[in-house]
Amino acid sequence: MTKKHLIDPMDFSKEELEEIFNLAHQIIANPKEYSNVCDGKILATLFYEPSTRTRFSFEAAMMRLGGKILGFSEPNSSSTAKGETLADTITMVSIYADIIAMRHPKEGAARLASMYSEVPVINAGDGGHQHPTQTLTDLLTIKSLKEGLNNHVIGLCGDLKNGRTVHSLIKAMSRYEGTKFILISPKELSIPTYIREEVLLKNNVEFREVEKLEDVIEELDILYMTRIQKERFFNEEEYLRLKDSYILDVEKMKLAKDDMIVMHPLPRVNEIDIEVDKDKRASYFKQAEYGMYVRMALIAKLLEVV
């Protein structure tokens, strides 16, 4: 692995991503073989905003590799509460740890952190901007469950304006042959202009925008559901008006292909009815499991222990 940090999903070439996915599959097949490769190594988890899955996934990944963890799960328990700058925090933490996973509410914070760190920095989400390890999770899930990353019709549904997982996935999947996107959202939550113009149009990726899920679900190979993100709204009235825009239920699933898979970065609120969990096409909990394995592979590659 030639790159020191993972800030943006485009930081790695398709060949480097393939290395990570292959290693993840090897870890899944033989976990004991990798249970001590990070012995003596420390991962710092710096989470400036709430997270369950991503933080636990990183911590479980490091512990399963035989390493140790330190860090904080909210900024008020760190020197940030005293006014310490991000640059100073990262400079200090990179003295104590061998690798850093950081989530921050401000876009660009992970890039700034990488400029001050002496050790690899992994962006675990920065504002509504990027979430590259979720993208690695999504790609590994698609590769594993759909037997490859080419020639898929992907429906992205929900909050496409604020969803950093959606932005990252569009950028990443745009590099694979035959990818087609159907973007399903209310007009108020459509994808940002920069994604439409600088990724989709610039790379001649086929896409269309619609407002009704039931009109297009039968076309999809992959349905990627997202929640309407309350924390990204400045106006609660606007959130309440839009929060129930899309709810995937058993009736809508009857319209879909037998081999379509349903993905979701989690947490969900009410956008997927719990009855859908019983459907064999519901892949979001398996997706979360793949997230731990792909983070194990990423950590091992960045630390150059395999």
N, C-alpha and C positions, 0 to 999 in steps of 0.2 A: 504494500500500500504506500503510494508516494505522497499522498496528501496528509497534512498534519491535523487539519481541523475538518469538521463537517458542520457548515453553517447553512448552506443552501443545498437542496437536493441535486443541483447541477454541478456541485463541486467534484463529484465522482463521475468518471466516464462509464459508459455501459459495460465495459470490460471489468472495471473495478467493482461495479455493482454485482456483476456475475460472480466475481471472487467471493464477495460477502455472502451471496445467496447460496453458493456451493458449500461454503464453510458452515452456514446455518443448517443446511440439510445434513452435513456430516455430524454436527453437534446433536441434532435431533436423533440421528441413528445411533450415535455412540456417546451419550453424555458423560459417561465416566472417564472417557479418554481426555476430556477437556476440563475435568473438575478441579485441577490444580495449576492450570497454565498461568493464572494471575496471582499465584502465591506471592505475598510480599508487596503487591500493588494496591494502591488506594484510589478509589473513585470518589470525587467530591460532587455531591448533588446540591446545586444552588437553585432553589425554586422560589422565585420572587412572586409567584401567583399560585393558586391552589391546583393540585393535581393528585390523583390517586393512581390511575393506571400507569401513566408515564413514569412517575417517580418510583413506584413499586417495581415496575418492569426493569428499570435501570438497576435498582438495588438488588433485585433477585438475580439479574443477569450477572452482576459482578460477584455476588456471593456464590453463585453456581460455578463460576470460573475459579473460585478459591481466593478471591480478593476481599478487601475490606472497603467499608464506606464511611464517609463523614459528610456533614453538610447541614442544611436547614430546609424546612418545608414552608416557611413564610418569613418575609424580610424583617418583621418586628423582633424576631429572635436573633438577629444578626446586628453587626455594627452599622448597617444601613440606617437603623433607627436613630443612630447618633449622628448621621449625616455623612458617613463614609462614602466616597465615590465608588462607582462600579470598577473603575480602573484600579483603584487601590485594593479593593476586595479581591479582584482577580489576581493581582500581583502577589498578594499574600497567600491566597489559596493555592496558587501554582507552586509555592514553596513546599506546602504540606502534602499535596496530592500528586498523583501521576497522570491523572486525566480528570476532566471536568465535564459534567452535564449540567447545562443551565437553562432554566425557563424564566422568561422575563416579559412583562406586559408591554414593553416598548419595542417597536420595530427597530431593527438594527443593533440591538443591545448585544446579541451574540457575536456579531461581526466586530464590535468594539472590544468585547472581551478577548477575542482571538488575537487582537493587536497587543494586548498586555500580558498574555499568558505564555509561560515557558513550556507548558504541557498541552496536549491536544484538548481542544474545546469542542464539545458536541452541543449543537443547538437543540434544546428540547422544547422549542416553541418560543417565538418572539412576537408578541402582540397578535395581530391578525395577518401576519406576514408569512412566515415559513414554519414548517414543522417537519424537518427532513427525516427524522427517525420514524415518524408515523408513515411517511412516504415509503421508506424501506420496508416497513411492516406491510403496507398495502401491496407493494410490488411482490414481496415474497408470498403473500396470500394469493394474489392473482396467479403468479407463476406456478404455485403448488396446486391450487384447486382448479385452474383453467388450463393447465399444462402448457404454459408459455405466456409471453407478454405481447405477442403480436395479434393483430386482427380481432380486436374486441370492440363492441359497442358498449360504451360506459355511460350510464345515466347518473348524473350528480344532482342530488335533490335536497332542497332546503335553503339554508343560509349560505349562498355562494359568494356573497359580498364580504362577510367577515370570517368565513371559514378558512383558516390557514391550512388545514389539511387538504382542502379542495384545491387551493392555489398551488400547493406543492405537488399534488398528484397530477394536475393538468400539465405542469411543467415537465415532470418526469415521464409521464406516459406519452407526451407529444413526440418523444424521441423514438417511439416504437412503431414499426410499420403497420399500417392498416387500422390505427386507432381512430375511432369516431366517438365524439362526445355529444350527448343530449343533455342540455343544461336546463334543469327544472326548478324554477323559483318564481316568486312574485317579482314584479318589476323592481320593487324597492330593494330587493336582496339579490339582484343579478350580479354576475361576476364583475370585478373591477375592470375599468377600461384598459389598464396596462396588461392584464392577463389576456383580454380579448385581442388587443392589437399586437402586443410584443411577443406573445406566445402562439396563440391560435392562428391569427391571420398571417403573421410573419412567417410561420413554418408551414403554411398551407394545410393545417389540420382541419378535417371536416368536422363541423359542429352546427348545431342549431339550438335555439332557445325557445322553450315552451313554458306554459304555466300550469298544465294539468298532468300529473303523474299517470293517471289511468289512460290518457291518450297515447302514451308511448311505451308503457311498461312491457308490452309484448315484443318489442324490438330489442330489448336489452339482454346483453350477456352478463353484465354486472350492474347492480343497482347500489350506488353508494349514498346512503342516507346520512343526513347531518341534522343536528338540532338547531333550532333558532336560538342564538346565543344572547341570553339576557344581559350578560356582562359587557357586551359590545354596544349596547344601546344607551343613548343619552336620554331618550324619551320613553318612559315606561308605558305610556299610552300606545305608542307605536309598537312596542314589543307585544303588548297584550293583543293588539289587533292582528299581528302576524304569527303569533306563536303556534297556533293550531293549523297553519296553512297546509301542512302535509302530514298525514298519518297513514303509515303502511299497515294494512290489516289483512286478514285472511281472504276477504273478497277480492282485494286488489291482487293478491298473490295468485289467485286463480287465473288471472289474465296473463301471467308471465310464463316464460319458457320453463320446461322441466329442469333444465340445467343452468338456469340463471342463478347467480349467487348474490346474496344480500350482504353488504358490508356496512360498517358504521365505526367511526373512530372511538365512539363512546366518550363520555357518558351519554346515555339517551335520557330523554325526559318522557315524552309521550308520542314521539314520532314513529315508533315501531310498537305496535300492540304486542303484549307479552304472548298472545296466542301464536304469533308468527315464530316464536322461539322453537316451537315443536316441528316446524317445517325443515326438511333436510337441506333446503337451500339457504337457511339462516346461518351465516358464516361469521358473525361478528365476534362471538366468544372464541372461536378458533383463531380468528384474526388477532385477537389480543394475545393469545398464546404464541403465535408466530412472532409477535412484537418482542417478547422476551428473548427468543432464540436469535432474532436478527440483531438485537442489541448485544447479545453475547458475542456474536461474530464480529460486529463493528468494533467493540472494545478490544477484542483480541487482535484485530488487524491494526488498529491505531496504536496499540501498545507494542506491536511487532513481537508478540509472544508465540505466534504460530507461523 
